[in-house]
Amino acid sequence: MTTANRTQKNLSSKPPSQSGTAHVAPVLAILFLIALAALAAPQGYQQDRDHDHDRDRDHDRVGIRVSDERMLRDFGGGNGGRPSPDALCEPGLVAVGFHVKTGEYYNQAWLDCAPLRPDGWLGDELRMTARTGSPGGQPVFDALCPNGFALRGLRGRTGASIDEAIGMCSPVREIADRHENPRTELTQPITRPRPGGRPAEALCPPGAVVTGFHSYSGVYMDHLWLLCSELHRRDRD
């Protein structure tokens, strides 16, 4: 065998480890980067979870509750009648609508109340109050706030009795934050037959919601007041 042939043979039989080194190095580099990313990802994910947990804990620390004290706000009506039993929401509940039983005049009125959760949302379970007013009347009319809204006032017309009442509803959180002009939605009007009277309005103070009705009644409902309770923010620690 000639020297040229021996040289060619030696070149063709070079160990494969030398030619494969160029391919192995990039693969190792990619695996190294993947390992670094895998180590870093759980740490960042855990930091995000810790941040979310702290934020939720800070939010839950501040709650909203309904005061046990009630304030009267005069809606109007006549000067006759005598005190009737009040229509009161249970402690921790706020009014989200009302009902009226009428004949020729307003006879009885009562409220739908919903539990106020500490986070400012309203529970789904509604509870009716007792009725205030005088027995009588036939049709029952409903005036309901939108979901998430609470009753904070009435507008309508009054004279010698109650001629018309329309509920004024606002979001609970906006009421609790004492917004000067919270969003307001009106309920359906409840109007007695052949209404008269003059415009009337009663609003709870800023930061308060309706939690009851107080009335004077005889043969029919003569006069109506709102009972309002403040919403308080509190540190739950």
C-alpha positions in Angstrom: 0.0 0.0 0.0 1.4 3.4 -1.0 1.9 6.3 1.5 -1.0 8.2 -0.1 -3.4 5.4 0.3 -2.4 4.9 4.0 -2.9 8.6 4.6 -6.4 8.5 3.1 -7.3 5.4 5.1 -6.2 7.1 8.4 -8.4 10.2 7.6 -11.5 8.2 6.9 -11.1 6.2 10.1 -10.9 9.3 12.5 -12.7 8.6 15.8 -16.4 9.8 15.7 -16.0 11.6 19.1 -14.1 14.3 17.4 -16.6 15.0 14.7 -19.6 14.8 17.1 -18.3 17.4 19.6 -19.6 20.2 17.5 -23.1 18.8 17.7 -23.1 17.9 21.4 -22.1 21.4 22.7 -25.3 23.3 21.4 -27.5 20.5 22.8 -25.8 20.9 26.2 -26.2 24.6 26.1 -30.0 24.3 25.4 -30.5 21.8 28.2 -28.6 24.1 30.6 -30.9 27.1 29.7 -34.0 24.9 30.1 -32.8 23.9 33.6 -32.2 27.5 34.6 -35.7 28.4 33.4 -37.3 25.5 35.3 -35.5 26.6 38.5 -36.6 30.3 38.1 -40.2 29.7 37.1 -41.5 28.2 40.4 -39.9 31.0 42.4 -41.6 33.7 40.3 -44.9 31.8 40.4 -44.6 31.5 44.2 -43.9 35.2 44.4 -47.0 36.0 42.4 -49.1 33.7 44.6 -47.7 35.3 47.7 -48.5 38.8 46.4 -52.0 37.8 45.5 -52.5 36.3 48.9 -51.3 39.4 50.7 -53.6 41.6 48.6 -56.6 39.4 49.3 -55.7 39.4 53.0 -55.5 43.2 53.0 -58.8 43.4 51.2 -60.5 41.0 53.7 -59.1 42.9 56.6 -61.5 45.8 55.9 -65.2 44.9 56.1 -68.6 46.7 55.9 -71.2 46.3 58.6 -74.7 47.7 59.2 -75.1 49.9 62.3 -77.6 48.7 64.8 -78.8 52.3 65.3 -81.7 53.7 63.1 -82.5 57.2 62.1 -85.9 58.6 61.1 -86.4 60.4 57.8 -89.8 61.9 57.1 -91.3 61.0 53.7 -94.6 62.8 54.4 -98.4 62.3 54.6 -101.2 63.5 56.8 -101.4 64.3 60.5 -103.9 61.6 61.5 -103.6 58.1 62.6 -101.6 56.5 65.4 -98.2 54.7 65.5 -98.2 51.3 63.8 -95.7 48.5 64.4 -92.5 49.1 62.4 -91.4 47.1 59.4 -87.7 46.3 60.3 -84.9 44.5 58.6 -83.1 42.0 60.9 -79.7 43.1 62.2 -77.0 42.9 59.5 -79.6 43.2 56.6 -80.4 46.1 54.3 -83.6 46.9 52.3 -83.4 46.0 48.6 -87.1 46.7 47.8 -90.6 47.2 49.2 -94.2 46.1 48.7 -97.4 48.1 49.2 -101.0 46.8 49.7 -103.5 49.4 48.5 -107.2 49.9 48.3 -108.3 53.5 47.7 -105.3 54.5 49.7 -102.0 53.0 50.9 -102.8 50.4 53.6 -99.7 48.4 54.4 -96.1 48.5 53.4 -93.2 46.1 54.1 -89.6 45.5 52.9 -87.4 42.9 51.3 -84.1 42.7 53.1 -80.8 41.1 52.1 -77.8 40.2 54.2 -74.8 42.5 53.8 -71.5 40.5 53.5 -68.3 42.1 54.9 -66.9 42.4 51.4 -69.8 44.7 50.4 -71.7 42.3 48.4 -75.3 41.3 49.1 -76.4 37.8 49.9 -79.0 36.0 47.7 -81.4 35.1 50.5 -84.2 37.7 50.9 -86.2 38.1 54.0 -89.5 40.0 54.3 -90.2 42.3 57.3 -93.4 42.5 59.2 -96.0 44.9 57.7 -96.6 48.5 58.9 -99.9 50.3 58.3 -103.5 49.2 58.7 -105.3 46.1 57.5 -107.2 46.4 54.3 -106.6 46.9 50.6 -106.4 44.2 48.0 -103.7 44.5 45.3 -100.1 44.1 46.3 -97.5 46.1 44.3 -93.7 45.5 44.2 -90.9 47.9 43.9 -87.5 46.2 43.7 -83.9 47.5 43.4 -81.5 46.0 40.8 -79.1 43.3 41.9 -76.3 44.7 44.1 -78.2 47.9 44.9 -79.8 48.9 48.3 -82.7 51.2 49.0 -81.5 54.6 50.2 -84.6 56.8 49.8 -88.1 57.4 48.4 -89.6 60.0 46.2 -93.2 60.4 45.1 -96.2 62.4 46.2 -98.0 62.8 49.6 -100.9 64.8 50.9 -103.4 63.7 53.5 -101.9 60.2 52.9 -99.4 58.5 50.7 -100.2 59.0 47.0 -97.1 57.6 45.3 -93.7 56.1 46.3 -90.7 55.3 44.1 -87.6 53.6 45.6 -84.2 55.2 45.1 -81.5 52.5 44.9 -77.7 52.8 44.8 -74.8 50.3 44.9 -73.9 49.2 48.4 -70.2 49.9 48.1 -70.8 53.4 46.7 -73.1 54.1 49.7 -70.5 52.8 52.1 -67.8 55.0 50.5 -70.1 58.0 51.0 -70.1 59.1 47.4 -71.7 62.5 47.0 -73.6 61.4 43.9 -73.8 57.6 43.9 -75.3 55.9 40.9 -79.1 55.8 41.4 -81.7 53.5 39.9 -85.4 54.0 40.5 -87.8 51.2 41.3 -91.3 50.9 39.7 -93.6 53.6 41.0 -96.5 52.4 43.3 -99.4 54.9 43.0 -102.8 54.8 44.6 -105.9 55.3 42.5 -106.7 58.9 41.8 -103.5 60.3 43.3 -103.0 63.9 44.4 -100.7 65.5 46.9 -97.5 67.3 46.3 -93.9 66.1 45.5 -92.2 64.4 48.4 -88.7 62.9 48.9 -86.8 61.4 51.8 -83.2 60.3 51.6 -81.0 58.5 54.1 -77.9 60.5 55.1 -74.7 59.8 53.1 -73.3 56.4 54.0 -76.7 55.1 55.2 -79.3 52.7 53.8 -83.0 52.0 54.5 -83.5 49.3 57.1 -87.1 49.9 58.1 -90.4 51.7 57.7 -92.3 53.6 60.4 -95.9 54.7 59.9 -99.0 56.3 61.4 -102.2 54.7 60.4 -105.9 54.7 61.0 -108.3 53.5 58.4 -105.4 53.7 55.9 -101.8 54.7 56.1 -101.6 58.4 57.0 -97.9 59.1 57.3 -94.6 57.3 56.4 -91.0 57.6 57.6 -87.9 55.8 56.6 -85.6 54.2 59.1 -82.0 54.4 58.0 -78.8 52.7 59.3 -75.2 53.7 58.6 -72.8 51.4 56.8 -69.5 51.3 58.6 -66.1 50.2 57.3 -64.1 48.4 60.0 -60.7 46.9 60.5 -61.3 43.2 61.1 -58.1 42.8 63.0 
